[in-house]
Structure formats: structure tokens, C-alpha cells
Amino acid sequence: MFSSIILGSDAVAIGIGAFCGATSRYQIGRATGEFLEKNNYKNWHTAGINIVGSLLLGGITESSSSSKTKLLFGTGFCGSFTTFSTYSVDVVQWIRMGQISTALKYVAV
């Protein structure tokens, strides 16, 4: 049975991981965004980040790491590094701009 109380050390591990994941996501977005936009791939960095983060999460989940390590890197880092909400916003924006084929390609990835 699951406990409804989170331990302080678990919360700290998740928080540190989340800070690092969100910061990494932001920096990668900034570093790659301009290049991708120039090459007609605006917002595709979100898909790339989500793919990398999903692969990382799969590896972390299947590893023999401690539960704290999984909370730090899996729940914290990968949870904030990847995001379905940004992905969804990108798709909706392309649909609103009439770029249906781009939105469908993005969803297919």
C-alpha cells in the first residue's frame, strides 16, 4: 500500500532533480531554438527533448538504482525535462496557423 506522506528527503531529491531538468530544458531550448527556426523546424526542440527524456526515464526506471536516485533523476529531472503540455501547445499553434501537415508530423514523432 502506498503511503500518502512524502518524506522530506524524497521531496528534496525530487525538487533538486526538477530544478536541474527544467533548467536543462530551458537552456537546450534556447541553444537549439534559433538554429531550428532558421531551418524551418520551429518548436521541434520540444519533440527532441521529449524523446531523449523518455529514453532516459526508461533507463532509470529499469536500472537497479536506489529509490532516492530514481526520484531524483526519474521523477524530478525527467519529469520537468520532458513535458506533454508544451508539446500540446505546439501542436495547437500549428493547427491554428493552418499548418496541419506540420502538426501531424509532430504528433507522429
N, C-alpha and C positions, 0 to 999 in steps of 0.2 A: 504494500500500500504506500502511496506517495504521501510525504509529509507536506503540509501546507505552509510550513515555516521555512524560510530560506536562511541559511547560516550566513553570518556576516562575512566570513572568509569567502563563501561562494559568491556573494554579491560583489565583493571587491574583485574577485577573479573575472567575473562577467563584465564589470564596469571597466576594468583595465583593458580587457580584450575588445570591448565595444568602442572605447576611445581610439584604440590603435586601428581597428578595422575601418571606422568612419573617417579617420584622418587619412588612412591609406587610400580609401575610395576617392576622397576629395582630391588628393594630390595626383592620383593616376588620371582622374577625370580632367584636371587642369592640364596635365602634361600631354595627354593624348587628344584632348578635345579639339584644339585648334588644328592640329595636323589632320585629324579625321574629317573635320568640317571642310578644310581646303580640298580634300579628296572626295567630297560628296558623300561622306559617311557620318553625318551629324548624328550624335547621340549613340553611335554604335559602341562606344566605350562601355556603356551600361551592360550590353549583352556580353561583352568580353569579360568584364568584371564578374558578372553573374556566373558565367561558365567556369572561370578559374576558381571562384569561391565555392561553387558546388563540388568541384573536384577535390578541393582542399577539405571541405566538410566531409565528403565521403571517406577520404583517407583518415581523417581524425576520428570519425565515428568507428571505423573498423580497426583502428590501432589499439594497442594494448596500453595506451596511456592512462594515467590516473584520472579519476573523475574530475579533479580540480583542473587538470590540463585540458580535458575535454570541455569544461565550462569556459575556461579562458579562451581557447582557440576556436572551439566549435560554436558554442552559444554566443560568446562575446564577439570575437573577431569576425568570424564568418557571418554571424547574424547581422552585424552592422555593415560589413563589407559588401555583402550582396543585398539586393533589395528588389522585391517584386513591385513595390509601389512606383519607383522611378521608371521601371520597365513599362508598367501600365500607362503612366503619364506619357511616355514617349510614343507608344502605340496610338493613344487617343489623339495626341497632337498631330501625328501624321495623317490620321483619318480625317480630322477637321480641316487639314490643309489640302485634302484631296489626293494625298499620296498613298493610295490604298495598296499598291504593289509593294512599296517600301514597308508599310505596316505588316503586310502578310509575310514578307521575307523575314522580318524581325521576329514575328511570332513563331515562324518555322524553326528558327535557330533555337 
